[in-house]
Structures are given as C-alpha cells and as structure tokens.
Amino acid sequence: MPPIKEFPAFTKTIKFVIGNLVEILGSELKNYLKSKENIFYYDEVITLKNWSKRNNLSHKNSSLYFSDGVHPSELTYKIWAKEMATFISSKFKA
C-alpha cells in the first residue's frame, strides 16, 4: 500500500485521514488473503525512515523518494522493485 502518510505534497489532514484508511484497507486485505492459497501479500508499512536506514540515505530529504511530492521517483521504484523481488523469491525457496 502506498505510504500516503509520507507524501510531502499532502496536508496533515489528508495524510491522517487517507493514510489511516490505507492502513485499514491493508489490514483487511491481509486478513482476507489469509484464507487464499498461493496469494502473497507484502504487509510491511513503508516509511521513508526505514527505507533510508536500509539504503544509507537521508530520510530528511523526501524529494529523493517523490518525483512531485506524490508520485515515486526513479530511486523509489528501484528500492520498491528490489524489496518486492526479495519478498517474491523468499516465497519460492525450496
């Protein structure tokens, strides 16, 4: 789910309301998918602080992660793709 609470272009109110709805939806989706076979859900809540720490970047500069304050930057897509590839490959280890 997108880290709406981290979007620099959104107001505090939008971050709070929509961000919490995203977290609720993510939780409901995770619970729903528990009963499904061969469907995997990556449930880690994305935060710039955690991504920055894992990738040795400054989380204080959110422009690294957002091309326009909302949409992911090239760097964000690279990090996201790497994490998804790691998650997917971990599900298919013999």
Steps between C-alpha positions, in 0.01 A plus 500: 500500500632847426651690791253788481600622846842574348385699193648851534241657266206405723373701796517355852125438489514307173799300623311411818164412343610330179811352661293330769254373240790349305620325815149369576461376142840331518406325822167382360665380181760307698229332708294415192795348318593270790236254379623502139758262362801618301425868554761698686464845651795719592371666815795710611401861556733709286668789678767726362694467824525121465578511129765766560661298777510182288639685200736744678306808388376812677129471586487873566504567124168356383559631148733201453194278514232705324527645151229760568404460865266209428631273227804275552840609374729276299685417824177399670408264216844339523471448877143377472590257219793363700282444808225335297748273323646394836150438641387299197817290487467423872158344433637255242806361676505124499 
